[in-house]
Amino acid sequence: MPIRTTPLVNNQYYHVYNRGVARNPTFFGKRDYERFINLLSYYRFTSPPLRFSKFLLQTVENREKILHGLSGSSQEVSVCCYCLMPNHFHLLLRQMSDKGISDFMKRVSDGFTKYINIKHKRVGPVFQGAFKAVRIESDEQLIHVSRYIHINPIVDFVVKTINDLLEYPWSSIKSYLYPEVNRFVDGETVLSQFSSREKYKEFILNQIDYAQTLREIKHLCFMEA
């Protein structure tokens, strides 16, 4: 197993990402995206009582009880933003407990891999080795990486228009732009750098054309072209 060179420290923010094996697709349809997002939400807590696959087998009443119990418990990570793309994902995470990001990513990756392998009758890993993690070193880098994550669908030409980007269902962008969308995303730290959600929207949109060259923000994210 490769040794991680970036230490994962409590209360620090990290850009976490990975792609499919041999750059193959990781998400094949709506339900795959939804499954990964639900895994992010469920496994952010420190001690979920059941594996997510077992959780789904419970009655609606029991699931509600489990989620209510988890809502007051400690968290492994805080999910600040995310974006799922056809063959990779980006997360902006704050580690909340010792080994929080590592434990969280193992549960999410293992759970998703088992789901994909059963659904598509395949074997082997879905993701390409261990996840990558880059520590965020300043508030400026934090907001720029959040922008990089949120505009990734249009930068990589998965969507073509600004409206499609703002409505992209597999990222946290709606949680940032619309206060009525209250999922599990904690965008408070990023949004606190702006006077309003509208100002954050202007920020993420004002350099899309330039971002499509991947020049300005590559050095912040250390993603391969």
C-alpha positions as CSV (number, residue, x, y, z in Angstrom):
1,M,0.0,0.0,0.0
2,P,1.5,3.4,-0.9
3,I,2.5,5.7,1.9
4,R,0.5,9.0,2.0
5,T,2.9,11.9,1.8
6,T,0.3,14.5,2.8
7,P,-0.6,14.3,6.5
8,L,-4.3,14.6,7.2
9,V,-4.8,16.9,10.2
10,N,-7.9,17.7,12.2
11,N,-9.7,20.9,11.4
12,Q,-7.8,21.4,8.1
13,Y,-9.4,21.5,4.7
14,Y,-8.4,19.2,1.8
15,H,-9.2,18.9,-1.8
16,V,-9.8,15.2,-2.2
17,Y,-10.2,13.6,-5.6
18,N,-9.8,10.4,-7.6
19,R,-10.7,9.0,-11.0
20,G,-11.8,5.7,-12.5
21,V,-9.3,2.9,-13.2
22,A,-7.6,3.6,-16.5
23,R,-9.8,6.7,-16.7
24,N,-12.8,4.5,-17.2
25,P,-16.3,5.8,-16.3
26,T,-17.2,5.5,-12.6
27,F,-20.8,6.7,-12.9
28,F,-23.0,5.1,-15.5
29,G,-26.4,6.7,-14.7
30,K,-28.6,8.7,-12.4
31,R,-28.8,6.0,-9.7
32,D,-25.0,5.7,-9.5
33,Y,-24.6,9.4,-8.9
34,E,-27.3,9.4,-6.3
35,R,-25.7,6.4,-4.6
36,F,-22.4,8.1,-4.3
37,I,-24.0,11.3,-2.9
38,N,-26.0,9.3,-0.4
39,L,-22.8,7.5,0.7
40,L,-21.1,10.9,1.3
41,S,-24.0,12.0,3.4
42,Y,-24.3,8.8,5.5
43,Y,-20.6,8.0,6.1
44,R,-19.6,11.5,7.2
45,F,-20.7,10.5,10.7
46,T,-18.3,8.8,13.0
47,S,-20.2,5.7,13.9
48,P,-23.1,4.8,11.6
49,P,-24.7,1.7,13.2
50,L,-25.1,-0.2,9.9
51,R,-23.4,-0.4,6.5
52,F,-25.3,1.8,4.0
53,S,-26.4,-1.2,2.0
54,K,-28.0,-2.7,5.2
55,F,-29.4,0.7,6.1
56,L,-31.3,0.8,2.8
57,L,-33.0,-2.5,3.8
58,Q,-34.6,-1.0,6.9
59,T,-38.2,0.2,7.0
60,V,-38.7,3.9,6.4
61,E,-39.5,4.3,10.1
62,N,-36.2,2.7,11.1
63,R,-34.2,4.7,8.6
64,E,-35.6,7.9,10.0
65,K,-34.7,6.8,13.5
66,I,-31.1,6.0,12.4
67,L,-30.7,9.3,10.6
68,H,-32.2,11.2,13.6
69,G,-29.7,9.5,15.9
70,L,-26.8,10.3,13.6
71,S,-27.7,13.9,13.3
72,G,-26.6,14.6,16.8
73,S,-23.4,12.5,16.7
74,S,-19.9,13.5,15.9
75,Q,-18.6,13.6,12.3
76,E,-15.5,12.1,10.6
77,V,-15.6,15.0,8.1
78,S,-17.5,18.0,7.1
79,V,-18.3,18.0,3.3
80,C,-17.8,21.5,2.1
81,C,-18.5,20.9,-1.5
82,Y,-18.4,18.1,-4.1
83,C,-18.7,17.5,-7.8
84,L,-19.2,14.1,-9.5
85,M,-18.1,13.7,-13.1
86,P,-18.5,10.8,-15.4
87,N,-15.1,9.3,-14.6
88,H,-13.9,11.2,-11.5
89,F,-14.9,13.1,-8.4
90,H,-13.8,16.2,-6.5
91,L,-14.5,16.8,-2.8
92,L,-13.6,19.6,-0.5
93,L,-13.4,18.1,3.0
94,R,-12.6,19.3,6.5
95,Q,-11.3,16.6,8.8
96,M,-13.2,16.6,12.0
97,S,-11.6,13.6,13.8
98,D,-8.4,11.5,13.8
99,K,-8.1,9.6,10.6
100,G,-11.5,11.0,9.6
101,I,-10.8,11.6,5.9
102,S,-9.1,8.2,5.5
103,D,-11.9,6.3,7.3
104,F,-14.6,8.3,5.4
105,M,-13.1,7.7,2.0
106,K,-12.5,4.0,2.7
107,R,-16.2,3.5,3.6
108,V,-17.5,5.6,0.6
109,S,-15.1,3.9,-1.9
110,D,-15.7,0.4,-0.6
111,G,-19.4,0.9,-0.5
112,F,-19.6,2.4,-4.0
113,T,-17.3,-0.3,-5.5
114,K,-19.4,-3.1,-4.1
115,Y,-22.6,-1.4,-5.4
116,I,-21.1,-0.9,-8.9
117,N,-19.7,-4.4,-9.1
118,I,-23.0,-6.1,-8.1
119,K,-25.1,-3.8,-10.3
120,H,-22.9,-4.2,-13.4
121,K,-21.7,-7.8,-12.8
122,R,-18.0,-6.8,-12.7
123,V,-15.1,-7.4,-10.4
124,G,-12.1,-5.3,-9.2
125,P,-11.6,-1.7,-8.2
126,V,-13.6,1.2,-9.6
127,F,-11.2,3.9,-8.6
128,Q,-7.5,4.3,-9.5
129,G,-5.6,3.5,-6.4
130,A,-5.7,5.6,-3.2
131,F,-7.5,9.0,-3.3
132,K,-5.4,12.1,-3.7
133,A,-5.5,14.9,-1.0
134,V,-4.1,18.4,-1.2
135,R,-4.2,20.6,1.9
136,I,-5.8,24.0,1.6
137,E,-3.4,26.6,2.9
138,S,-5.4,29.8,2.9
139,D,-8.9,31.3,2.7
140,E,-8.0,32.4,-0.8
141,Q,-7.1,28.9,-1.9
142,L,-10.2,27.6,-0.3
143,I,-12.6,29.8,-2.4
144,H,-10.6,29.2,-5.6
145,V,-10.7,25.4,-5.1
146,S,-14.4,25.6,-4.3
147,R,-14.8,27.4,-7.6
148,Y,-12.7,24.9,-9.5
149,I,-14.9,22.1,-8.1
150,H,-18.2,23.8,-8.9
151,I,-17.3,24.8,-12.5
152,N,-15.7,21.5,-13.4
153,P,-18.7,20.3,-15.4
154,I,-18.4,23.2,-17.8
155,V,-14.6,23.3,-17.8
156,D,-14.6,19.6,-18.9
157,F,-17.5,20.2,-21.3
158,V,-19.8,17.8,-19.6
159,V,-22.4,20.7,-19.8
160,K,-22.4,23.4,-22.4
161,T,-24.3,26.4,-20.9
162,I,-24.1,28.5,-17.7
163,N,-27.7,27.5,-16.9
164,D,-26.9,23.8,-17.2
165,L,-23.9,24.4,-14.8
166,L,-26.1,26.2,-12.3
167,E,-28.6,23.3,-12.4
168,Y,-26.0,20.5,-12.5
169,P,-27.5,17.9,-10.2
170,W,-24.3,16.0,-9.2
171,S,-22.5,18.8,-7.4
172,S,-23.1,21.0,-4.4
173,I,-23.6,24.2,-6.4
174,K,-27.3,24.4,-5.7
175,S,-26.6,24.2,-1.9
176,Y,-24.4,27.3,-2.3
177,L,-26.7,29.4,-4.5
178,Y,-30.1,28.6,-3.2
179,P,-30.7,28.8,0.6
180,E,-33.8,26.5,0.3
181,V,-31.6,23.7,-0.8
182,N,-30.4,22.4,2.5
183,R,-28.6,19.1,2.0
184,F,-25.7,17.9,4.1
185,V,-23.2,20.4,2.6
186,D,-21.4,22.8,4.9
187,G,-20.7,25.8,2.7
188,E,-20.5,28.3,5.6
189,T,-16.8,28.9,5.6
190,V,-16.6,29.5,1.8
191,L,-19.7,31.6,1.7
192,S,-18.5,33.7,4.7
193,Q,-15.9,35.2,2.3
194,F,-18.6,36.8,0.2
195,S,-21.3,39.4,1.1
196,S,-24.0,37.3,-0.5
197,R,-24.7,34.1,-2.4
198,E,-25.1,36.2,-5.5
199,K,-21.6,37.5,-5.1
200,Y,-20.3,33.9,-4.8
201,K,-22.2,33.1,-8.0
202,E,-20.5,36.0,-9.8
203,F,-17.2,34.7,-8.5
204,I,-17.6,31.2,-9.8
205,L,-18.8,32.5,-13.2
206,N,-16.4,35.3,-13.9
207,Q,-13.5,33.2,-15.2
208,I,-15.1,30.2,-16.8
209,D,-13.7,30.9,-20.3
210,Y,-10.2,31.3,-18.8
211,A,-10.7,28.2,-16.6
212,Q,-11.3,26.1,-19.6
213,T,-7.6,26.4,-20.4
214,L,-6.9,24.8,-17.0
215,R,-4.0,27.2,-16.5
216,E,-4.9,29.5,-13.7
217,I,-6.1,27.0,-11.2
218,K,-4.1,23.8,-12.0
219,H,-1.4,24.9,-9.5
220,L,-4.0,25.1,-6.8
221,C,-5.5,21.7,-7.4
222,F,-2.6,19.6,-8.6
223,M,-4.9,17.7,-11.0
224,E,-3.3,16.1,-14.1
225,A,-4.5,17.6,-17.4
